[in-house]
Amino acid sequence: MLQKLSDHIANCMALAANAEQRATEAPTEALRINHERMAKTWRHLASSYQFVESLERFLLDSDKARCARPADPGNENGGRGLPLRGANFDPETIAVLTAAYEKAIEGQPNCTHDIIAKCIIALASAGESDQVRLCRGALTLLMLEP
């Protein structure tokens, strides 16, 4: 699954680059604008795939961590640090999470994107569903990261 997502990201970025190249070579202003919009759309789709990839990595890492450590009977989450049990994200919630992620990564270095995604997922798993609060919360948690 992760390899397919990486392939989709690479394809979207290549298509965005192609559209940008066509925009620079466009014979008319209308075609230039059309190609620039297409490039923006391809980059937006790549960003969405990046978020889904981060979500998938987060869930896989959480599962590995849960299986690697013994359950603490005093912890209602069975030893897990995040309340992921029963956390199903419907398409509307994923759309909110994606929008929060895209807003949060604006201007942030690429090396922080996975951390931001994990923070958003953790906040959503804890019950937060407001896009603005998810974005702000993730950026706040990012500042606390060592």
Order of alpha helices (4+ residues) and beta strands (2+ residues): alpha-alpha-alpha-alpha-alpha
